Amino acid sequence: MVFSGMLVELDGVIKVLSWIKWVSIFRFASNALNVNEFKNLELCPTNNNTANCTNGEYILKDRNIDYATNWDLWKNFVALGLMTIILFILTYIQLVKIKKFK
């Protein structure tokens, strides 16, 4: 969760550790959920008129999440799919290397 941008701003992470955000499954999953929920959403309090309304794009900008195009949503799903395939392949390789008992 640290490298997803929820606990610490990603710009504030030291340069040596900044690459970890690109392999963070939680980052891509939370970004996909945030874009899906907040894009084109208007949030207004129920007891007030439109004077204090905010839109979802403001929340996405505040969290530094790209949302302008459809690809900004789908790149998160593609990244999650690629990570899943890579982890399945690595798991298969490790399972093949296990010594089998007779």
PyMOL commands that place a pseudoatom at each C-alpha (Angstrom):
pseudoatom trace, name=CA, resn=MET, resi=1, chain=A, elem=C, hetatm=0, pos=[0.000, 0.000, 0.000]
pseudoatom trace, name=CA, resn=VAL, resi=2, chain=A, elem=C, hetatm=0, pos=[2.927, 2.336, 0.494]
pseudoatom trace, name=CA, resn=PHE, resi=3, chain=A, elem=C, hetatm=0, pos=[3.870, 2.330, -3.183]
pseudoatom trace, name=CA, resn=SER, resi=4, chain=A, elem=C, hetatm=0, pos=[0.300, 2.645, -4.443]
pseudoatom trace, name=CA, resn=GLY, resi=5, chain=A, elem=C, hetatm=0, pos=[0.196, 6.298, -3.409]
pseudoatom trace, name=CA, resn=MET, resi=6, chain=A, elem=C, hetatm=0, pos=[-2.340, 5.894, -0.610]
pseudoatom trace, name=CA, resn=LEU, resi=7, chain=A, elem=C, hetatm=0, pos=[-0.029, 6.226, 2.387]
pseudoatom trace, name=CA, resn=VAL, resi=8, chain=A, elem=C, hetatm=0, pos=[2.784, 8.265, 0.840]
pseudoatom trace, name=CA, resn=GLU, resi=9, chain=A, elem=C, hetatm=0, pos=[2.790, 10.507, -2.218]
pseudoatom trace, name=CA, resn=LEU, resi=10, chain=A, elem=C, hetatm=0, pos=[4.764, 8.750, -4.931]
pseudoatom trace, name=CA, resn=ASP, resi=11, chain=A, elem=C, hetatm=0, pos=[6.719, 11.923, -5.710]
pseudoatom trace, name=CA, resn=GLY, resi=12, chain=A, elem=C, hetatm=0, pos=[7.986, 11.931, -2.110]
pseudoatom trace, name=CA, resn=VAL, resi=13, chain=A, elem=C, hetatm=0, pos=[9.520, 8.444, -2.291]
pseudoatom trace, name=CA, resn=ILE, resi=14, chain=A, elem=C, hetatm=0, pos=[13.308, 8.405, -2.627]
pseudoatom trace, name=CA, resn=LYS, resi=15, chain=A, elem=C, hetatm=0, pos=[14.629, 7.717, -6.118]
pseudoatom trace, name=CA, resn=VAL, resi=16, chain=A, elem=C, hetatm=0, pos=[16.149, 4.362, -5.157]
pseudoatom trace, name=CA, resn=LEU, resi=17, chain=A, elem=C, hetatm=0, pos=[12.701, 2.967, -4.291]
pseudoatom trace, name=CA, resn=SER, resi=18, chain=A, elem=C, hetatm=0, pos=[10.593, 4.828, -6.871]
pseudoatom trace, name=CA, resn=TRP, resi=19, chain=A, elem=C, hetatm=0, pos=[10.663, 1.908, -9.351]
pseudoatom trace, name=CA, resn=ILE, resi=20, chain=A, elem=C, hetatm=0, pos=[8.582, -0.250, -6.987]
pseudoatom trace, name=CA, resn=LYS, resi=21, chain=A, elem=C, hetatm=0, pos=[5.398, 1.598, -7.971]
pseudoatom trace, name=CA, resn=TRP, resi=22, chain=A, elem=C, hetatm=0, pos=[5.586, -0.052, -11.416]
pseudoatom trace, name=CA, resn=VAL, resi=23, chain=A, elem=C, hetatm=0, pos=[5.373, -3.575, -9.943]
pseudoatom trace, name=CA, resn=SER, resi=24, chain=A, elem=C, hetatm=0, pos=[2.775, -2.793, -7.278]
pseudoatom trace, name=CA, resn=ILE, resi=25, chain=A, elem=C, hetatm=0, pos=[-0.325, -4.888, -7.862]
pseudoatom trace, name=CA, resn=PHE, resi=26, chain=A, elem=C, hetatm=0, pos=[-2.213, -2.824, -5.299]
pseudoatom trace, name=CA, resn=ARG, resi=27, chain=A, elem=C, hetatm=0, pos=[-1.402, 0.418, -7.164]
pseudoatom trace, name=CA, resn=PHE, resi=28, chain=A, elem=C, hetatm=0, pos=[-2.829, -0.779, -10.474]
pseudoatom trace, name=CA, resn=ALA, resi=29, chain=A, elem=C, hetatm=0, pos=[-5.902, -2.298, -8.821]
pseudoatom trace, name=CA, resn=SER, resi=30, chain=A, elem=C, hetatm=0, pos=[-6.683, 0.798, -6.760]
pseudoatom trace, name=CA, resn=ASN, resi=31, chain=A, elem=C, hetatm=0, pos=[-6.099, 3.114, -9.741]
pseudoatom trace, name=CA, resn=ALA, resi=32, chain=A, elem=C, hetatm=0, pos=[-8.506, 1.073, -11.866]
pseudoatom trace, name=CA, resn=LEU, resi=33, chain=A, elem=C, hetatm=0, pos=[-11.138, 1.196, -9.133]
pseudoatom trace, name=CA, resn=ASN, resi=34, chain=A, elem=C, hetatm=0, pos=[-10.651, 4.932, -8.586]
pseudoatom trace, name=CA, resn=VAL, resi=35, chain=A, elem=C, hetatm=0, pos=[-10.943, 5.778, -12.290]
pseudoatom trace, name=CA, resn=ASN, resi=36, chain=A, elem=C, hetatm=0, pos=[-13.989, 3.546, -12.658]
pseudoatom trace, name=CA, resn=GLU, resi=37, chain=A, elem=C, hetatm=0, pos=[-15.771, 5.107, -9.689]
pseudoatom trace, name=CA, resn=PHE, resi=38, chain=A, elem=C, hetatm=0, pos=[-14.795, 8.780, -9.818]
pseudoatom trace, name=CA, resn=LYS, resi=39, chain=A, elem=C, hetatm=0, pos=[-14.617, 9.585, -13.548]
pseudoatom trace, name=CA, resn=ASN, resi=40, chain=A, elem=C, hetatm=0, pos=[-17.673, 11.648, -14.621]
pseudoatom trace, name=CA, resn=LEU, resi=41, chain=A, elem=C, hetatm=0, pos=[-19.075, 11.606, -11.073]
pseudoatom trace, name=CA, resn=GLU, resi=42, chain=A, elem=C, hetatm=0, pos=[-20.512, 14.650, -9.323]
pseudoatom trace, name=CA, resn=LEU, resi=43, chain=A, elem=C, hetatm=0, pos=[-20.599, 14.581, -5.533]
pseudoatom trace, name=CA, resn=CYS, resi=44, chain=A, elem=C, hetatm=0, pos=[-23.074, 16.895, -3.791]
pseudoatom trace, name=CA, resn=PRO, resi=45, chain=A, elem=C, hetatm=0, pos=[-24.183, 17.011, -0.172]
pseudoatom trace, name=CA, resn=THR, resi=46, chain=A, elem=C, hetatm=0, pos=[-27.825, 16.004, 0.260]
pseudoatom trace, name=CA, resn=ASN, resi=47, chain=A, elem=C, hetatm=0, pos=[-28.752, 18.933, 2.479]
pseudoatom trace, name=CA, resn=ASN, resi=48, chain=A, elem=C, hetatm=0, pos=[-27.393, 21.623, 0.177]
pseudoatom trace, name=CA, resn=ASN, resi=49, chain=A, elem=C, hetatm=0, pos=[-27.834, 22.904, -3.342]
pseudoatom trace, name=CA, resn=THR, resi=50, chain=A, elem=C, hetatm=0, pos=[-25.111, 22.719, -5.994]
pseudoatom trace, name=CA, resn=ALA, resi=51, chain=A, elem=C, hetatm=0, pos=[-22.990, 25.378, -4.264]
pseudoatom trace, name=CA, resn=ASN, resi=52, chain=A, elem=C, hetatm=0, pos=[-20.662, 22.875, -2.562]
pseudoatom trace, name=CA, resn=CYS, resi=53, chain=A, elem=C, hetatm=0, pos=[-20.570, 20.160, -5.208]
pseudoatom trace, name=CA, resn=THR, resi=54, chain=A, elem=C, hetatm=0, pos=[-17.296, 18.615, -6.279]
pseudoatom trace, name=CA, resn=ASN, resi=55, chain=A, elem=C, hetatm=0, pos=[-16.618, 16.328, -9.171]
pseudoatom trace, name=CA, resn=GLY, resi=56, chain=A, elem=C, hetatm=0, pos=[-14.744, 13.056, -9.303]
pseudoatom trace, name=CA, resn=GLU, resi=57, chain=A, elem=C, hetatm=0, pos=[-12.091, 14.452, -11.626]
pseudoatom trace, name=CA, resn=TYR, resi=58, chain=A, elem=C, hetatm=0, pos=[-10.930, 16.694, -8.772]
pseudoatom trace, name=CA, resn=ILE, resi=59, chain=A, elem=C, hetatm=0, pos=[-10.361, 13.627, -6.591]
pseudoatom trace, name=CA, resn=LEU, resi=60, chain=A, elem=C, hetatm=0, pos=[-8.464, 11.850, -9.374]
pseudoatom trace, name=CA, resn=LYS, resi=61, chain=A, elem=C, hetatm=0, pos=[-6.290, 14.927, -9.995]
pseudoatom trace, name=CA, resn=ASP, resi=62, chain=A, elem=C, hetatm=0, pos=[-5.611, 15.209, -6.267]
pseudoatom trace, name=CA, resn=ARG, resi=63, chain=A, elem=C, hetatm=0, pos=[-4.415, 11.582, -6.186]
pseudoatom trace, name=CA, resn=ASN, resi=64, chain=A, elem=C, hetatm=0, pos=[-2.331, 12.044, -9.394]
pseudoatom trace, name=CA, resn=ILE, resi=65, chain=A, elem=C, hetatm=0, pos=[-4.235, 9.338, -11.290]
pseudoatom trace, name=CA, resn=ASP, resi=66, chain=A, elem=C, hetatm=0, pos=[-4.489, 9.545, -15.090]
pseudoatom trace, name=CA, resn=TYR, resi=67, chain=A, elem=C, hetatm=0, pos=[-8.122, 9.391, -16.192]
pseudoatom trace, name=CA, resn=ALA, resi=68, chain=A, elem=C, hetatm=0, pos=[-8.557, 11.423, -19.396]
pseudoatom trace, name=CA, resn=THR, resi=69, chain=A, elem=C, hetatm=0, pos=[-8.839, 8.553, -21.900]
pseudoatom trace, name=CA, resn=ASN, resi=70, chain=A, elem=C, hetatm=0, pos=[-10.226, 5.036, -21.868]
pseudoatom trace, name=CA, resn=TRP, resi=71, chain=A, elem=C, hetatm=0, pos=[-6.664, 3.714, -22.103]
pseudoatom trace, name=CA, resn=ASP, resi=72, chain=A, elem=C, hetatm=0, pos=[-5.928, 5.275, -18.701]
pseudoatom trace, name=CA, resn=LEU, resi=73, chain=A, elem=C, hetatm=0, pos=[-8.432, 2.810, -17.231]
pseudoatom trace, name=CA, resn=TRP, resi=74, chain=A, elem=C, hetatm=0, pos=[-7.496, -0.184, -19.361]
pseudoatom trace, name=CA, resn=LYS, resi=75, chain=A, elem=C, hetatm=0, pos=[-3.735, 0.133, -18.868]
pseudoatom trace, name=CA, resn=ASN, resi=76, chain=A, elem=C, hetatm=0, pos=[-4.314, -0.811, -15.232]
pseudoatom trace, name=CA, resn=PHE, resi=77, chain=A, elem=C, hetatm=0, pos=[-6.155, -3.975, -16.280]
pseudoatom trace, name=CA, resn=VAL, resi=78, chain=A, elem=C, hetatm=0, pos=[-3.447, -4.809, -18.836]
pseudoatom trace, name=CA, resn=ALA, resi=79, chain=A, elem=C, hetatm=0, pos=[-0.744, -4.357, -16.185]
pseudoatom trace, name=CA, resn=LEU, resi=80, chain=A, elem=C, hetatm=0, pos=[-2.641, -6.589, -13.747]
pseudoatom trace, name=CA, resn=GLY, resi=81, chain=A, elem=C, hetatm=0, pos=[-3.129, -9.239, -16.435]
pseudoatom trace, name=CA, resn=LEU, resi=82, chain=A, elem=C, hetatm=0, pos=[0.547, -9.197, -17.413]
pseudoatom trace, name=CA, resn=MET, resi=83, chain=A, elem=C, hetatm=0, pos=[1.639, -9.460, -13.789]
pseudoatom trace, name=CA, resn=THR, resi=84, chain=A, elem=C, hetatm=0, pos=[-0.718, -12.396, -13.299]
pseudoatom trace, name=CA, resn=ILE, resi=85, chain=A, elem=C, hetatm=0, pos=[0.645, -14.219, -16.357]
pseudoatom trace, name=CA, resn=ILE, resi=86, chain=A, elem=C, hetatm=0, pos=[4.254, -13.580, -15.316]
pseudoatom trace, name=CA, resn=LEU, resi=87, chain=A, elem=C, hetatm=0, pos=[3.602, -14.815, -11.781]
pseudoatom trace, name=CA, resn=PHE, resi=88, chain=A, elem=C, hetatm=0, pos=[1.835, -17.940, -13.117]
pseudoatom trace, name=CA, resn=ILE, resi=89, chain=A, elem=C, hetatm=0, pos=[4.825, -18.688, -15.366]
pseudoatom trace, name=CA, resn=LEU, resi=90, chain=A, elem=C, hetatm=0, pos=[7.277, -18.230, -12.484]
pseudoatom trace, name=CA, resn=THR, resi=91, chain=A, elem=C, hetatm=0, pos=[5.123, -20.466, -10.290]
pseudoatom trace, name=CA, resn=TYR, resi=92, chain=A, elem=C, hetatm=0, pos=[5.026, -23.147, -12.985]
pseudoatom trace, name=CA, resn=ILE, resi=93, chain=A, elem=C, hetatm=0, pos=[8.806, -23.026, -13.361]
pseudoatom trace, name=CA, resn=GLN, resi=94, chain=A, elem=C, hetatm=0, pos=[9.246, -23.471, -9.611]
pseudoatom trace, name=CA, resn=LEU, resi=95, chain=A, elem=C, hetatm=0, pos=[6.770, -26.354, -9.531]
pseudoatom trace, name=CA, resn=VAL, resi=96, chain=A, elem=C, hetatm=0, pos=[8.622, -28.123, -12.349]
pseudoatom trace, name=CA, resn=LYS, resi=97, chain=A, elem=C, hetatm=0, pos=[11.923, -27.745, -10.477]
pseudoatom trace, name=CA, resn=ILE, resi=98, chain=A, elem=C, hetatm=0, pos=[10.589, -29.427, -7.314]
pseudoatom trace, name=CA, resn=LYS, resi=99, chain=A, elem=C, hetatm=0, pos=[12.049, -32.885, -6.755]
pseudoatom trace, name=CA, resn=LYS, resi=100, chain=A, elem=C, hetatm=0, pos=[9.366, -35.505, -6.934]
pseudoatom trace, name=CA, resn=PHE, resi=101, chain=A, elem=C, hetatm=0, pos=[9.211, -38.262, -4.327]
pseudoatom trace, name=CA, resn=LYS, resi=102, chain=A, elem=C, hetatm=0, pos=[8.420, -41.839, -5.364]
for i in range(1, 102): cmd.bond("trace and resi %d" % i, "trace and resi %d" % (i + 1))
show_as sticks, trace
zoom trace
